[in-house]
Amino acid sequence: MRTVRRMRLLATLGSLRAVITVMVAISAVQMGLVAFGNLTDFGTNAEFVQHVFAMDTTFNSPDAMWRSITHPGLGTTAYILVIGWEVLISVVLIAALVAWVRPHADARAVERARQLASFGWLLEVLLFGGGFIVIGGEWFMMWQSDKWNGLQPALQNLIIASIGLLLVHLPDKEKAAA
C-alpha cells in the first residue's frame, strides 16, 4: 500500500502539470517582486529609462543619436507603462497559478489554466524580448552602455518565460495515456 502511495506521489510531483505549476508560481512571484520594486524604488529605474532613452552613455554616433528621446515626461510615461505591464503579467500569472492548483474536473479547466499561463508568459516575452531587447537594446543602443545596460536581466526573463511557454504547450503524455 505504501509503495502505491509513493508511486502516486512521484507521478503527481513528476508530472508536467506539477512542473508547469511550479514555473508559473516562480514567474508570478518574480514579476510581482519586479513590479513591487519598481513601485517602491521608482526613481532608480526611472533614471535607468531616462538614460536609455537619451542614449547619453552610448557611443554617441551622429548617425544614430537622432533616435534619442530626452524629454523627461516621455521617459517617465514609458516607465509607468512598463510597471503597469509588469503588474498585468503578475496578475495574469497569479490567476494561472490559481487555475493550475485547483483540481481539474474537466478538460476546459485544464485548457483555461494553460491559456492563462500562456498569456502571462507571452506578455513577459513581449516586455523583455520586444521592449527591452529590441527597443531598448537595439533601437536605443543600450548594448553600447557600460552603466545603463539591462540586456542580461532582460534575456534572463525572456528565457524563463520562453521555457514556460514551451512547457505549457507540450502535449500532456499522462493525460493521453489515461
N, C-alpha and C positions, 0 to 999 in steps of 0.2 A: 504494500500500500504506500509506504514512504517513497519507494522508487517511482511509482506512478506520479505522485505529487511533485517529486523533484523534476521529473521529466516534463510535466505540465508547466512548472515554474520556469524551467530552462527554455521551453518552447515559447512561452509568453515573453520572457525577458530578452530572448534572442530573436524575436520576430521583427519583421520590417516595421510593423506598427510601433513597437517599442522604440526602435531606432529613430523613426520619424518624430515620435512624441518627444524624445529627449532633445533632438535637434531643434524642434520648434520651441521648446522651453528655453534652451540656451539662447536662441536667436531673439526670442521675445524679451528675456531679461536683459540681454546685451543692448538691444535697441532702446529699451526703456531707460537703461542707465546712461546711454549716449544722450538721449533727449533730456533726461534729468540734469546731466552735467552741463549741457548747453544752456538750459534754462537757469540753473543756479550759478553758473560762471559765464554769463552771457558775453562779457567783454573780451575774454580770452579768444574765443573762436570768432567773434565779430571782427576782431583785429586781424585774424588769420584771413577771413574772407576779404576784408578791405585790401590787404596786401596782395592776395592772389589776383583780385580784380584789377588793381593798379599796376600789376606786373612790375613793381618797383625793385624787386630783387632778382629779376631775370637778366639776361644778357643785354637788354635794352637795345635790341636791333631796331633801327629805324623802319625796317620793312615789316615789323610785327607790332610795334608799340601802338599803332592805331587801334589795336584791339582793346587796349586798356580802358578800364572804367574807373574814374577817380571820384565820381560823385558819391559821397558817403551814404546818402539816402538809398541809392541803388544797392550798395553792398549790404546795408542793414536789411533792406527788404528781401534780398536773396537769402540772407542768413535766417531770417524769420521763416521764410518758405521752407528752407532745409529743416529747421526744427519742427515745423508742422508736419512735414513729410516723415520725419523720424517718429513723431508721436503716432501718426497714422500707421506706420509699419508696426510699431509696438502693439497698438490696439488690435490690429488685424491678426497678428501672431498670437496674442493672448486669446483672442476668440478661437483661433485654430487650435491652440493648446487645450482649451476647454472642450472643444469638439473631439479631439483625439483621446482625452482621458475619460470621456463619457462612454458607457457601454454602447456598442454599436448594435442596435437591434435589426437594422436593415442596411441594404446597400446604399440607400440615399444618405444615411448618416455618415457613412464612410466617405462617400463622394463629397459631401459638404465639408468634412474635415480636410480632405485633400485640396479642395478648391480654395479654402481659406488659407491653408499653409502655402499653396502655390501662389496665391495673390500676394500674401505678405512678402514672400521671398522675391517675387517679381518686382514689387515696389522697392525692395532693397537693392536688387540688381540695377534698376533704373537710377536710383540715387547714387550709388557708389560707382557703378560702371559708366553710366551716362553722365551723371552730374560731376563727379569728382575726377574720374579718369579721362573721360572725353572732353568735357567742357573745361574743368579746372586744369587738368594735366596737359592737354593739347592746345585748346583754344587760348587759354591764358598762360600757357607755357610754364605751369607750376613745376614741371620737371627740372627747369633750369635753376630753381631757387634752392639754396642750401638751407635757408631758415624756414621758409613757408611752403614746404613740400609735403602734402598729405597723401601722396600716391601709395605708399606702403600700407597705411591703415585702410585706405580705400580698397586696395587689392585684397587685403585680408577679409574684409566684409563681403566683397564680391565673391570670393572663393567659398566662404561659408554659405552664403545664400545660393550659390550655384550648385553646391553639393546637396543642399536641402532640396532644391528643385529637381535634381536628378533622382534623389531618393523617393520623393513624393510621387514621381511619375513612373517608377518601376512597377512592373506587374507584381502583385502580391501572390507569391507561389503558395503560401499557406492556404489562402482562400481558394485558389484554383484547385488545390489538391483535395480540399474538403468537399 
